[in-house]
Amino acid sequence: MSQLEERLENDLNNIHDRVAKMGEQVQDAVNNAVNALQTGNKKLAYSTVLNDNPINRCMREIDTICHRFFAIHIPSGGHLRLLSSVIRANIELERIGDYAVTIAREAAQLSQPPSGGLGRELDRVANETMLMLQQAIKAFTEFNADIAKSTMIMTNELEHNLDVVYTEMMANDERGKVEDVLAIFVIFTQLKRVADQAKNLCEDTVFAVTGEQKKPKIFNILFIDEDNSCHSQLAEAIARQNHPQSGKYRSAGRTQAELLNPKLRSFMEKRGIDISHTQLTSLDHLTAKELSEQHVIISLQGGVSSYIPQIPFHSSALDWGLGEVPEEEDEHEYETLYHEIAILIKDLMELLRGEGAS
């Protein structure tokens, strides 16, 4: 091994050791923050807050030596992928440390540790999140793409159900209790962010090892109208036809019509629009989980809130309000409706996925 190769190897090992150290510090921070929360240990909570300073210093040190590595070795290929992944992971680990600080600060403000259904749900999410973080850090420090991919599946399956928090908040009139529930709500969101960053670490690992890039996000879109026989069906069909790679689309009505609007069926067939996916349904047939999985819920007749009073926490609602069903004898109105919906869908998908979303 030449002197230059030996120096490169030593510098890579130095970077690896520092990232591994930072990973241990961050994992300890999350564990301690959660432990302080569960036990009411305020001393541990404040200690966790102060111990974020070494994590921040470690982050700055890693950033410095990575940029020095670029200047000295001018890396390419696998080394370049590795260094770019380390720089991203460095930022993600530092953010996780910040989330641990927020959890610890909130834990220190609670009048008592969480209990009851809210406490059990918090314990479940915390335990699953810490396991994912442990696996994600292990995958990155060992450059193990298989562990990273299996951990990403775990993050996809984790349900951060905030309905319990909302219910508890609405059920309590005592000011002190409400303040505690609000603090727990913040803790839930911080744990979710830890899980999100753990997934990012796994994606960095896969990229460093294999060169595989993160796949573009697929968006779940729900179109709704009065009876699912016209507007929403047309919107679903247009979205499937024009943007099949960008989303998963479905439609539903306030009620369920017996048949697809005959004039719409005729119009879609003449235009060569695939109607094989046509299935009339009502919102009542969607489970709470199915509804909560929708990234965007769009009403084509009236406001979304008139159909769904409580919009799921992770969903965005849009009111397109395209009016009444066209008169059956006027096919021109269907053509106008088609173009109006197609433009709205195109604008939405390009907002979500970028210009030229397919």
C-alpha positions as CSV (number, residue, x, y, z in Angstrom):
1,M,0.0,0.0,0.0
2,S,1.4,3.4,-1.0
3,Q,1.7,6.2,1.5
4,L,-1.1,8.1,-0.2
5,E,-3.4,5.0,-0.1
6,E,-2.4,4.5,3.6
7,R,-3.3,8.1,4.4
8,L,-6.6,7.8,2.6
9,E,-7.5,4.6,4.5
10,N,-6.6,6.2,7.8
11,D,-8.7,9.3,7.0
12,L,-11.7,7.1,6.1
13,N,-11.3,5.1,9.3
14,N,-11.1,8.4,11.3
15,I,-14.4,9.6,9.7
16,H,-16.0,6.2,10.3
17,D,-15.0,6.2,14.0
18,R,-16.3,9.7,14.6
19,V,-19.6,8.9,12.9
20,A,-19.9,5.7,15.0
21,K,-19.2,7.8,18.2
22,M,-21.8,10.4,17.2
23,G,-24.3,7.6,16.5
24,E,-23.7,6.2,20.1
25,Q,-24.1,9.7,21.6
26,V,-27.3,10.3,19.7
27,Q,-28.8,7.0,20.6
28,D,-28.0,7.5,24.2
29,A,-29.6,11.0,24.0
30,V,-32.9,9.5,22.7
31,N,-32.8,6.7,25.2
32,N,-32.2,9.0,28.1
33,A,-34.8,11.5,27.0
34,V,-37.5,8.8,26.7
35,N,-36.3,7.3,30.1
36,A,-36.7,10.7,31.7
37,L,-40.1,11.0,30.2
38,Q,-41.3,7.6,31.4
39,T,-39.9,7.8,34.9
40,G,-40.3,11.6,35.6
41,N,-36.6,11.9,36.2
42,K,-36.0,15.6,35.8
43,K,-32.3,15.4,36.6
44,L,-31.8,13.0,33.7
45,A,-33.9,15.2,31.4
46,Y,-31.7,18.3,32.1
47,S,-28.6,16.2,31.8
48,T,-29.8,15.1,28.3
49,V,-30.3,18.7,27.3
50,L,-26.7,19.7,28.3
51,N,-25.2,16.6,26.7
52,D,-26.4,17.9,23.3
53,N,-23.4,20.2,23.3
54,P,-20.8,17.4,22.7
55,I,-23.1,16.1,19.9
56,N,-23.0,19.5,18.2
57,R,-19.2,19.6,18.5
58,C,-18.9,16.2,17.0
59,M,-21.1,17.2,14.1
60,R,-18.9,20.2,13.4
61,E,-15.7,18.1,13.6
62,I,-17.1,15.5,11.2
63,D,-18.1,18.3,8.8
64,T,-14.6,19.7,8.9
65,I,-12.7,16.5,8.3
66,C,-15.1,15.5,5.5
67,H,-14.4,18.8,3.6
68,R,-10.6,18.3,4.3
69,F,-10.9,14.8,2.8
70,F,-12.4,16.3,-0.3
71,A,-9.6,18.8,-0.6
72,I,-6.8,16.3,0.0
73,H,-8.0,13.2,-1.8
74,I,-10.4,14.5,-4.5
75,P,-12.6,11.4,-4.2
76,S,-14.6,9.8,-6.9
77,G,-16.8,6.7,-7.4
78,G,-17.5,4.8,-4.2
79,H,-15.5,7.2,-2.0
80,L,-17.5,10.1,-3.3
81,R,-20.8,8.4,-2.6
82,L,-19.5,7.5,0.9
83,L,-18.5,11.0,1.8
84,S,-21.7,12.6,0.5
85,S,-23.7,10.0,2.5
86,V,-21.6,10.8,5.6
87,I,-22.3,14.5,5.3
88,R,-26.0,13.9,5.1
89,A,-26.0,11.4,7.9
90,N,-24.0,13.9,10.0
91,I,-26.8,16.4,9.7
92,E,-29.5,13.8,10.4
93,L,-27.8,12.6,13.5
94,E,-27.4,16.2,14.8
95,R,-31.1,16.7,14.2
96,I,-32.0,13.6,16.1
97,G,-30.0,15.0,19.0
98,D,-32.1,18.1,18.8
99,Y,-35.3,16.1,18.9
100,A,-34.0,14.3,22.0
101,V,-33.4,17.7,23.6
102,T,-37.0,18.7,22.9
103,I,-38.3,15.5,24.4
104,A,-36.2,16.0,27.5
105,R,-37.3,19.6,27.9
106,E,-41.0,18.6,27.6
107,A,-40.4,15.7,30.0
108,A,-38.9,18.1,32.6
109,Q,-42.1,20.2,32.4
110,L,-44.6,17.4,32.9
111,S,-46.3,17.3,36.2
112,Q,-46.1,13.4,36.2
113,P,-45.0,10.7,33.7
114,P,-47.7,9.8,31.1
115,S,-50.2,7.2,32.1
116,G,-53.3,5.4,30.9
117,G,-54.0,4.9,27.2
118,L,-51.9,7.9,26.2
119,G,-48.9,6.6,28.2
120,R,-49.2,3.1,26.6
121,E,-49.4,4.6,23.1
122,L,-46.4,6.8,23.8
123,D,-44.4,3.8,25.2
124,R,-45.2,1.8,22.0
125,V,-44.1,4.5,19.6
126,A,-41.0,5.3,21.7
127,N,-39.9,1.7,21.8
128,E,-40.4,1.1,18.1
129,T,-38.7,4.4,17.3
130,M,-35.7,3.6,19.4
131,L,-35.4,0.1,17.8
132,M,-35.5,1.7,14.3
133,L,-32.8,4.2,15.3
134,Q,-30.6,1.5,16.7
135,Q,-30.9,-0.5,13.5
136,A,-30.4,2.5,11.3
137,I,-27.2,3.5,13.1
138,K,-25.9,-0.1,13.0
139,A,-26.7,-0.3,9.3
140,F,-24.8,2.9,8.5
141,T,-21.7,2.3,10.7
142,E,-21.4,-1.3,9.3
143,F,-22.4,-0.2,5.7
144,N,-24.9,-2.9,5.7
145,A,-27.6,-2.3,3.0
146,D,-29.6,-5.3,4.0
147,I,-30.2,-4.1,7.5
148,A,-30.9,-0.6,6.1
149,K,-33.6,-2.0,3.8
150,S,-35.3,-4.1,6.5
151,T,-35.3,-1.1,8.8
152,M,-37.0,1.0,6.1
153,I,-39.8,-1.5,6.0
154,M,-40.2,-1.1,9.8
155,T,-40.5,2.7,9.4
156,N,-43.1,2.3,6.8
157,E,-45.2,0.0,9.1
158,L,-44.9,2.3,12.2
159,E,-48.2,4.0,12.8
160,H,-47.9,7.4,14.5
161,N,-51.5,7.6,15.4
162,L,-52.2,11.0,16.9
163,D,-55.9,10.4,17.3
164,V,-55.3,9.3,20.9
165,V,-53.7,12.6,21.7
166,Y,-56.5,14.6,20.2
167,T,-59.1,12.6,22.1
168,E,-57.3,13.1,25.3
169,M,-56.9,16.8,24.7
170,M,-60.7,17.2,24.0
171,A,-61.6,15.1,27.1
172,N,-59.7,17.2,29.7
173,D,-61.0,20.5,31.0
174,E,-58.3,21.0,33.7
175,R,-55.7,23.5,32.6
176,G,-52.8,21.5,34.1
177,K,-53.9,18.3,32.4
178,V,-54.3,20.0,29.1
179,E,-50.8,21.4,29.4
180,D,-49.4,17.9,30.0
181,V,-51.3,16.5,27.0
182,L,-50.0,19.4,24.8
183,A,-46.5,18.5,25.9
184,I,-47.0,14.8,25.1
185,F,-48.3,15.9,21.7
186,V,-45.0,17.6,21.0
187,I,-43.2,14.5,22.2
188,F,-45.1,12.4,19.7
189,T,-44.1,14.6,16.9
190,Q,-40.4,14.5,17.9
191,L,-40.5,10.7,18.0
192,K,-42.0,10.7,14.6
193,R,-39.2,12.9,13.3
194,V,-36.6,10.6,14.9
195,A,-38.2,7.7,13.0
196,D,-38.1,9.8,9.8
197,Q,-34.4,10.6,10.2
198,A,-33.7,6.9,10.9
199,K,-35.3,6.1,7.6
200,N,-33.1,8.8,6.0
201,L,-30.0,7.2,7.5
202,C,-31.0,3.9,6.0
203,E,-31.4,5.5,2.6
204,D,-27.9,7.1,3.0
205,T,-26.6,3.6,3.8
206,V,-28.1,2.0,0.7
207,F,-26.8,4.9,-1.5
208,A,-23.3,4.6,0.0
209,V,-23.1,0.8,-0.5
210,T,-25.0,0.3,-3.8
211,G,-25.4,3.7,-5.4
212,E,-29.2,3.3,-5.4
213,Q,-31.0,6.6,-5.2
214,K,-34.1,7.3,-3.1
215,K,-37.2,6.5,-5.1
216,P,-39.6,9.4,-5.8
217,K,-42.5,9.5,-3.4
218,I,-45.8,8.0,-4.6
219,F,-48.8,10.2,-3.4
220,N,-52.1,8.8,-2.3
221,I,-54.9,11.0,-3.8
222,L,-58.6,10.7,-2.9
223,F,-61.3,12.5,-5.1
224,I,-64.7,12.9,-3.5
225,D,-68.1,14.2,-4.6
226,E,-71.8,13.6,-3.9
227,D,-72.4,10.1,-5.1
228,N,-69.2,8.9,-6.9
229,S,-70.9,8.7,-10.3
230,C,-69.4,11.6,-12.2
231,H,-66.8,14.2,-11.1
232,S,-64.8,12.0,-8.8
233,Q,-64.8,9.1,-11.2
234,L,-63.6,11.3,-14.1
235,A,-60.9,12.8,-11.9
236,E,-59.6,9.4,-10.8
237,A,-59.6,8.2,-14.5
238,I,-57.7,11.3,-15.7
239,A,-55.1,11.0,-12.9
240,R,-54.5,7.3,-13.6
241,Q,-54.2,8.0,-17.4
242,N,-52.0,11.1,-17.2
243,H,-49.9,10.6,-14.1
244,P,-49.6,6.8,-13.5
245,Q,-46.1,6.9,-12.0
246,S,-46.8,9.8,-9.5
247,G,-49.7,8.6,-7.4
248,K,-52.2,6.0,-6.3
249,Y,-55.7,7.3,-7.0
250,R,-59.2,6.4,-5.7
251,S,-62.6,8.1,-5.5
252,A,-65.6,8.0,-3.3
253,G,-68.9,9.8,-2.7
254,R,-70.9,11.1,0.2
255,T,-73.3,8.3,-0.9
256,Q,-72.9,5.6,-3.4
257,A,-74.8,5.7,-6.7
258,E,-76.0,2.5,-8.2
259,L,-74.5,3.2,-11.6
260,L,-71.8,5.3,-13.3
261,N,-73.4,8.3,-15.0
262,P,-74.3,6.9,-18.4
263,K,-73.3,10.0,-20.3
264,L,-69.9,10.1,-18.5
265,R,-69.4,6.4,-19.4
266,S,-70.1,7.1,-23.0
267,F,-67.8,10.2,-23.0
268,M,-64.9,8.2,-21.4
269,E,-65.3,5.3,-23.8
270,K,-65.2,7.7,-26.8
271,R,-62.1,9.4,-25.4
272,G,-60.4,6.0,-24.9
273,I,-60.2,6.5,-21.1
274,D,-59.7,3.2,-19.2
275,I,-62.8,2.5,-17.1
276,S,-61.8,-0.9,-16.0
277,H,-60.9,0.4,-12.5
278,T,-64.3,2.0,-12.1
279,Q,-65.9,0.9,-8.8
280,L,-68.5,3.0,-7.1
281,T,-68.2,3.5,-3.4
282,S,-69.0,5.8,-0.5
283,L,-66.8,7.4,2.1
284,D,-68.5,5.1,4.7
285,H,-66.7,2.2,3.1
286,L,-63.3,3.6,3.7
287,T,-61.7,2.6,7.0
288,A,-60.1,5.2,9.3
289,K,-56.7,3.8,8.3
290,E,-57.4,4.1,4.6
291,L,-58.5,7.7,5.0
292,S,-55.5,8.6,7.1
293,E,-53.2,7.2,4.4
294,Q,-54.4,9.8,1.9
295,H,-51.8,12.6,1.3
296,V,-54.4,14.8,-0.5
297,I,-58.2,14.7,-0.3
298,I,-59.9,16.7,-3.0
299,S,-63.6,17.7,-3.2
300,L,-65.0,18.3,-6.6
301,Q,-68.4,19.4,-5.3
302,G,-68.5,21.6,-2.2
303,G,-66.0,21.7,0.6
304,V,-64.0,18.7,1.9
305,S,-65.1,19.5,5.5
306,S,-68.7,18.9,4.5
307,Y,-67.8,15.3,3.7
308,I,-65.1,14.8,6.3
309,P,-65.5,17.0,9.4
310,Q,-62.1,15.9,10.9
311,I,-59.4,15.9,8.2
312,P,-56.6,13.3,9.1
313,F,-53.5,14.9,10.6
314,H,-51.2,14.0,7.7
315,S,-53.7,14.7,4.9
316,S,-54.1,18.0,3.0
317,A,-57.6,19.1,1.8
318,L,-58.4,20.9,-1.4
319,D,-61.7,22.3,-2.6
320,W,-62.0,22.4,-6.4
321,G,-65.8,23.0,-6.5
322,L,-66.6,22.2,-10.1
323,G,-70.3,22.5,-9.7
324,E,-73.2,20.3,-10.8
325,V,-73.2,17.3,-13.1
326,P,-73.5,18.4,-16.7
327,E,-76.8,18.0,-18.5
328,E,-77.0,14.5,-20.1
329,E,-77.7,15.8,-23.6
330,D,-74.7,18.3,-23.6
331,E,-71.5,16.3,-24.3
332,H,-69.6,19.6,-24.8
333,E,-69.9,20.2,-21.0
334,Y,-68.2,16.9,-20.3
335,E,-65.3,18.0,-22.6
336,T,-65.0,21.3,-20.7
337,L,-65.1,19.4,-17.4
338,Y,-62.5,17.0,-18.6
339,H,-60.0,19.8,-19.5
340,E,-60.7,21.7,-16.3
341,I,-60.0,18.6,-14.1
342,A,-57.0,17.6,-16.2
343,I,-55.3,21.0,-15.7
344,L,-56.0,21.0,-12.0
345,I,-54.5,17.5,-11.6
346,K,-51.5,18.4,-13.7
347,D,-50.8,21.4,-11.6
348,L,-51.2,19.4,-8.4
349,M,-48.9,16.5,-9.5
350,E,-46.2,18.9,-10.7
351,L,-46.4,20.7,-7.3
352,L,-46.0,17.3,-5.6
353,R,-43.5,15.6,-7.9
354,G,-42.0,18.4,-10.0
355,E,-42.3,19.6,-13.6
356,G,-43.2,16.9,-16.0
357,A,-44.6,14.5,-13.3
358,S,-45.6,11.3,-15.1
